[in-house]
Structure formats: C-alpha cells, structure tokens
C-alpha cells in the first residue's frame, strides 16, 4: 500500500459513519376505486303520459302541468301481461283538471294531468269539439284543422326497430302546433285551443243534445248582453221575458225583440235535434254488424297519477266524468 493510502481510507470511513442514514422510501398509498354509479333503468312506457297532448289546457298553463314528477305507473301496468289493456288496441288522449289538493301540509290549486284510454279497434273520432260558455255556438271540426291527429306510440325498447314501429297497438292524440309560433297567432285562433274537447259520437244511443229542450241565449241588448237558458217545454216565453224585465236583466222596450230572438233560437235547436236523430238513424242503417259490435264493446278508462311523496295527493278528487261527448269512464284508476 502506498504511504498515506491507509490514513485516507480510515478518514473516508469516519466521514461515512457521520452521514445520516437515508430515509426509507414511503410506500405510495393506492387510491380506493371509485364507487360505481347506478342509474335507474328507464321504464318501457315511462314517457307515455307525457306523449299524449293535454287537450283543452291553456297554453300558459302547460309548464305548470309538468312542474311535478307525476307517476303514471298504473297506466304502464295496464299494458303489462294481466293488465286491463294488455294486447288491446288503445287510443289515448290527455286532459287536465284544476283541483284544490293537499301538498306539503297545505292546500294548493294544481293542474292535474289525466289520461283517458279508449279501447277500440278503430279511432274513436277524427274530430274535435270547440265549445265554451263564452262562445255562442259549438263547433265540431276535423282534428287536422287544429293540427291534431292520432299517431302511433312506440315503447322505448322498440324505437330502433322499424318493424315494431309499424305494429304499434297504442295510439296517442298528438298536436304539432309549435308554442314558439303562438305569438303570431290571432287571439280567436289561440283561444280555440283552450276550448277544445276530444269529440266522440256514439251512434248506438241517443245523444243528450237530441233529447235536450234547452237553448243557450246570448241576447245582444243595447245596455248589456242577456245570458240565460230557455227550456221550450218548461218555460212560458211571456212569463220568462217579464221576469227578466222585473229583475232588470232586460229593458222593457226590447221585450218583443228578445222574444223573437228566443223563438229563432228554439227553431234552430229543434231543427238541429231533428237532423241529429235522422243522421243517427241513417248511420245505423248503413253500419255493418262488425262496426256495431265495436261500438258496443268500446270502453273508456280514466287514469290519474299515482300518489308519491313528491306529488300532490289526488285520491279524493278522482271522478269518472271525461267530457260532455264521452260522458263517464267505465273505470277509473
């Protein structure tokens, strides 16, 4: 060994002994895997109730109809095996019923969506009735005039299958009127949508209007219009008119004009009743036995939303009445 090499080696060893020991490397902590997210599967008919246009609802009320997450699982279940509508051809239309109902410990007026299901082998009607207290005369017009029509409803699982789209057994009353175009619409045309009622004519039984002996009177008097109902079988015209004058509803000098106006309305109503009876008689004579059987077996079902913690309780306001054309439902859910 060279001179001084031993001393240098010893000195190096001493320096190394004073160096701090290297810190042990920290083990990298592995992050726990993220919790898997679960999304509830969409039900096959989940959007069925929304697809049916709520006929007769005011345009500015449409958004309030959908402010709650209404549940129509009862309607969906009716199309499942064992359900009331399983395997049947069905035509659906929507409507709304404003009602005072309990919600979160207070009573609130709510626009309740209702779905009417018509079990029938053919469309129940291709017409819409337009009527209201404010309108002097009722109108029955083709659906397409109001941009409405029966269209097939395709369940979610079949929407990519063109063959299944053609085999649909569920039809909904749809409206293609765009809300964005409403601001350019004349007021009278706009109001017609609010007075629409799905029309139905049952040729196998006499219509209430055919039997009615009442006429709605809107007499355009000079000071203020006279609104009343006159029954040509129960009311005597002179007495009826004198009573209106006594109650200051009619000016005395307009008595004769009012009486002539009422007589004309009665003649029109009697003529309309007679024509309706004749039309029904002719329709029955020309109707096939198959069509008669279809009308006899036609059924109307009315569906209200199912009670949930997030929606108002509508259980106490359910009613079988649909509208003046359809009358009452055979069953309500």
Secondary structure, 3 states (H helix, E strand, C coil): CCCCHHHHHHHHHHHHHHCCCCCCCCCCCCCCCCCCCCCCCCCCCCCHHHHCCECCCCHHHHHHHCCCCCECHHHHHHCCCCCCCCCCCEEEEEEEEEEEEEECCEEEEEEEEEEEEEECCCCCCCEEEECCCCCCCCEEEEHHHHCEEEEECCCHHHCCCHHHHHCCCEEEEEECCCHHHHHHCCHHHHHHHHCEEECCCCCCCCCHHHHCCEEEEEECCCCCCEEEEEECCCCCHHHHHHHHHHCCCCCHHHHHHHHHHHHHHHHHHHHHHHHHHHHHHHHHHHCCHHHHHHHHHCEEEEEECECCCCCCCCCCCCCCEEECCCEECCEEC
